[in-house]
Each structure stands twice: as structure tokens, then as C-alpha cells.
Amino acid sequence: MKQADVVIIGAGAVGSALARELSKYELKVIVVEKNEDLGGDSSKSNSAIIHTGYDAKPGTLESQLVVAANPMYDKLTKDLDVPFKRIGALLPAFTEEQFEQLPALKHKAMMNRVYDVEYLTGEQLLAVEPNLNPEVKGGLYIPRESIIDPFLLCIALAENAADNGVEFLLGTKCTGIKVEEGAVTTVQTTAGDIATKYVVNAAGLYCDEVAGYVGKADYYVTPRKGQFYILDKNTSCKVGMIILPIPTKVTKGKLMCPTIHGNMLVGPTAEDLLDKTDKSTNVAGLESIAADVRKMIPNVNLRDTITQYSGLRAQRNPEGLNIDVYDDLKGYVNLSGVRSTGLTASVAIAKYVTDLMIEGGMKATFKTNFNPIRHGTPRFAELSNEERAALIAKDPRYGNIVCRCETVTEGQICDAIHRTLGARSVDGVKRRLRAGMGRCQGGFCGPRVIEILSRELGISPEEVRKNEPGSEMLTGNVR
Ligand SMILES: Cc1cc2nc3c(=O)[nH]c(=O)nc-3n(C[C@H](O)[C@H](O)[C@H](O)COP(=O)(O)OP(=O)(O)OC[C@H]3O[C@@H](n4cnc5c(N)ncnc54)[C@H](O)[C@@H]3O)c2cc1C
């Protein structure tokens, strides 16, 4: 039987951030993830904004952790080689009613200690964002709202954790947790049992199911769907900052912002569902985005859409971010209600949980050889011609462009496959490198990526998957 000090259930942003944090200590940490790849569920389908926490409910744990997390991203993203930009956000008011809400929103930001929020006049807003509805009356500027590559954030956190000794069991579902004399002893998985002193439930949408294994499901989780459009990089109407609507009680509302790679992101909806697997998009949802966003940016050109997607927020009932330890259940930490700001908060949640475990008696000695640095796969599209030439001289496969839309080379794909916790599927390559994320959505590079995966992994093309088992893309030769 495998032995661990800590087992983390779930390798989304939260589980991966916690794995990296715990890898700073002399601990045997194992992460159990039911999906075949890293990156979680919600963590790979969100707005990709690193929030400041200006609009969180003051005094809550969520506010504390989001506000604390935001400043960590400058150093973290440099150390882990993750694309990140502090582009700032605008919260424009277009009606008298919205305008009257601005002082209260600014006060909320002050209560959350986000002191750099400023009021701008309508004229000032139009000067920085000329595509705003000209009826704008004034608004707030939140300078540290930022954008990130959410896929690479999770992958980089996990890769760095693995390089520092954490073991990841991918494609492995936690099916039960054994408790003896009021303490967790064993995590049961589809790949066998793991003896452990601590278990952290970071299972996102399914955290209620996992909490049920130890009798701590005093809440339940429902999915709150968010649908999005992604527009072409050359779309006719762009914005340079994150344009946020005045929030409502249910949602932060539908926004428009650039992605870290220069597309425009428009959405999301907020639809309460029961089915935790329903990631479809639909006409009603997409039309509601169009109607709402056009009130802020009338010329948004949705005909430039290159794809649509949706993600599921883990809505806790009753709601709120909760991090629980229990007097009657030693060694168990339950995370729930990581909902709309969890990508941002993940790195602060990781520190909070680690501290909670150490305070609670977990023996943890700092490692002397923790390496905080991860060198990512070279991003060929962003290199100068001289840098490209140097790379090709070292490895000619960098001279072979596979994805024309996003300028991804064979050399990059090989690196992404062979590095720590490397890509095993077409989506794995896509999320690590963007091959297939451009305007042709993989129409050109898809077959070539399959070919490279097949060659590098030593499997037949028919065995290459899009993502999870059962998603094989080829059935055989037609002639
Ligand atoms: C539409 C939308 C927009 C959002 N926008 C933002 C934003 O702009 N900024 C922001 O900060 N946050 C945003 N969020 C929230 C953020 O994406 C989530 O809060 C965050 O990703 C949650 O991370 P997680 O690790 O808790 O969950 P997940 O990413 O869902 O990861 C949980 C993991 O646990 C695994 N798992 C579950 N059960 C088991 C089991 N039994 N055994 C093994 N593994 C298991 C799952 O497979 C999954 O990989 C948004 C969310 C959505 C849906």
C-alpha cells in the first residue's frame, strides 16, 4: 500500500496550489485526481481574472483570501513562467441607478482594504476605453484586476510541486476514506488504497460527495453554469481592460475583457443547474450575454466568435467559502464553497490550509532544497527572430510550425509531452501550448498533433485521445 503524510483530493487550481505549498516541507504528499490531466474542472473554464477582492463580502474568509492572494501573483507567475498581466478593470455606470451605486461599491472596496480603487468621470472612461457606450456617466477604476493563463497556472503549480517531490496520481478517483478511532487512516482510490495521516478535500464541484465519505456533508453543491464567447484576435471592437458590469447579488455579471493571449472574452452567464456534467452552451444563454454586454460595449462584434464554452461554478448550499477542520475527525480538512474567485484565491487558500494543518499539530520541517522555479516550454510565438533562430539551431523541430494560427512548433509539442506531468492528449497539448486554440480551432493542426502524440508516446493514432478515456478521435483507416 502507498504511504503518505498528506493526500490531496483534486488537482484543480486549489489542489495544485496546495500541493506546491506543501512541497516546501519534508512531507510525502500524494495528489489524487480523477481526470486524466491536470487543471481541474472549474479551473479550466473560467474568466481567467486575478481579482483584487474589491467587491467581496467584507469580513468573510473569501474576502480575506482573495485580497491576500492578488499581490502574490507578480512573483509567483515569474517564478513559474505563467503569462500574467495587470491590465486593470473598469466598472462603468450607464444609468442613474447604476451611478448611484458607485459610492457604495467604492466603500465596499475600502472595507476590503482595496484602497487603490478610483472614481473616473465618463469623459475619462471614454478616453481610456473608446468602445464604451458613450452614455457612460462615470465609473470605478480597479488597477490591480489582472488576467492570467488559467491552464498554465494550474499546470505550472502542479509541475513545480512534482519537481519538488509531490506524487500525482492522474486518472485516479477517490472512492472512500477510512476513519479509525476518530482519525483518517486511508484514502481509497480506483488505483488502490493510500495510508495517510492527513486528507484535504479539494474536489471542487464534488467536495460534497467526498465530505460524505467521512460523514461531514452538512452542505451540498450545485453547479452554477457560466457560458462564454471567445472572439478572434482581429475582431473589430476591442477593449484594453476588463470591463465589468455593476454586480448583482447573484453574479459579478457579464463582462468583456482581453485574454492573456489577445482574444476577447465575453460572458459569463450565471445559471443554477442540478447536473454537474452539463457543460453545454445554448442559444438562450449566449443571447443573454450579447444583450447585456451590448449595453456596455454597443459595437462588440459577436460574428467574430471563434468558439464558445461554459464552466461550472461550485455553488455551496448554504453558500460561502468554508475551510473546516474537526475536533472529532483528526487529519481531515474540508474545502467547500470555492466558487467565483477560486482561481485567484487558490494560492492564498494553499497557505491558509498549510498553516491550519501545522497549527493543528502536523509535523512539517522546511525543506532546504525546495526549488521555486519552473522553466516553461519556450513560447515560440513570443520570441524575436534571433531567439527563434537560436532555438532552431539547438533543435530543428522548433523550425517546424504545427499550429499556424498560434505559431506552435513541433519542438514545443515534444517538450510539452516529455516534461514533468506532460501532455497525454490533444487537449493536454492545447492547454499547455495553445495548439488548436486559434481561429481554425484545430482544423489544420489537429491531425498533426495526433501524429506527434502517437509517435512520442509510442501508441497507435487510434489510441490518441482528445481528453478522457472514450474520447479517442480516430477509428482506423478508410482505405
Ligand atoms: C464561469 C466561471 C467563471 C469564473 N471566473 C473566475 C475568475 O475570473 N477568477 C477567479 O478567480 N475565479 C473564477 N472562477 C472560479 C474558479 O474557476 C474556481 O473557483 C476554481 O477554479 C476552483 O478550483 P478548484 O481546484 O476548487 O476546483 P476544480 O478546478 O473544479 O478542481 C477540482 C478537481 O477535483 C477533482 N475531483 C473531484 N472529485 C474527485 C474524486 N472523487 N477523486 C479525485 N479527484 C476528484 C476534479 O476532477 C477536479 O479536477 C470562475 C468559475 C466559473 C465556472
The ligand as an ORCA input file, in Angstrom:
! r2SCAN-3c Opt
* xyz 0 1
  C     -17.850     30.661    -15.389
  C     -16.798     30.814    -14.341
  C     -16.043     31.990    -14.253
  C     -15.070     32.140    -13.258
  N     -14.226     33.217    -13.274
  C     -13.232     33.307    -12.351
  C     -12.280     34.355    -12.416
  O     -12.259     35.147    -13.357
  N     -11.367     34.455    -11.431
  C     -11.324     33.582    -10.383
  O     -10.506     33.761     -9.513
  N     -12.166     32.525    -10.338
  C     -13.103     32.362    -11.291
  N     -13.963     31.307    -11.273
  C     -13.885     30.363    -10.162
  C     -12.737     29.397    -10.293
  O     -12.625     28.899    -11.606
  C     -12.945     28.253     -9.298
  O     -13.297     28.759     -8.048
  C     -11.674     27.439     -9.137
  O     -11.174     27.063    -10.391
  C     -11.952     26.233     -8.272
  O     -10.793     25.440     -8.237
  P     -10.851     24.033     -7.528
  O      -9.480     23.494     -7.561
  O     -11.531     24.185     -6.196
  O     -11.884     23.187     -8.394
  P     -11.712     22.405     -9.771
  O     -10.945     23.161    -10.751
  O     -13.091     22.011    -10.167
  O     -10.872     21.137     -9.376
  C     -11.402     20.107     -8.574
  C     -10.773     18.816     -9.029
  O     -11.178     17.763     -8.154
  C     -11.277     16.586     -8.941
  N     -12.111     15.612     -8.224
  C     -13.406     15.745     -7.884
  N     -13.823     14.638     -7.242
  C     -12.764     13.793     -7.173
  C     -12.568     12.495     -6.631
  N     -13.555     11.825     -6.002
  N     -11.349     11.924     -6.766
  C     -10.335     12.568     -7.405
  N     -10.479     13.802     -7.941
  C     -11.664     14.417     -7.810
  C     -11.916     17.071    -10.226
  O     -11.711     16.167    -11.287
  C     -11.203     18.389    -10.428
  O     -10.066     18.243    -11.243
  C     -14.905     31.114    -12.282
  C     -15.637     29.923    -12.396
  C     -16.531     29.748    -13.443
  C     -17.202     28.436    -13.621
*
